[in-house]
Amino acid sequence: MVTFVLRSLLLASLCLSLAFPVAAAKQKPTAVTTVKSASDTMTVDQKSSEVRVTSTVLKDCSQPSVCDWGRRFQAFFGSKDGKMAPFFIFSTEVNRTEIDKSIKSVGIKSRRQIPMTEVKERSGLKSTTQKDDYLDGDPLLVSVRWKKDGKMVNVAIEDLIEEKITVDGKDVIKPYTPHFVYHGTAEAINFASGCIVCPSGCNGGIIADNSLPLKETKNYFRFDWNKMPPPGTKVEIVMKSVYGK
């Protein structure tokens, strides 16, 4: 009888030891996945809650904010197949839809999207501005990574850009202090701009600086080419959740 009981316990233990690893293997997501698109690559890192997309640096001085002070709705970083592609400073061949899916796959969430039908009533900073006039979602850190003099450099995108505002009727150059959030509106409404990381609260992209309300463009921007990687450089744009997992 004792032998039978021991044999049964050993058999049950063996079955459990075989079952649990299989179940765990099915539930555990792949930590890092890579998607290739033409000459660019997207890496989705579940462990660090970040999406990394290779991109080419462009320098078209005829576009606003690239070489001189300018206002813009159009993104700093975007997909080459989008309608706003000529405006981008960092351009990737990875489709924005795939980037949007990957951002959501690492747990980054949108909180407030604003459709085009509400743009007129919600645009600009005014005395009637309220919370619903701001795009909103999980905050992100956006950085640029590239190889310089044989070493990898990783710089917050705002450190490559200058900002100018008007104070008491005078122009004041200040550090660029964005608050990037993921809202995903452009993908939700199928707006084919290609814009990914925008300098204003623009609903035509998927990541916005929501330090100001929808489509407020009083501020001027200018890229600092003393700090920027040279045109044609292949860089990696890193979009990382501040919350992690």
Disulfide bonds with the S-S distance in Angstrom:
Cys61-Cys67 1.93
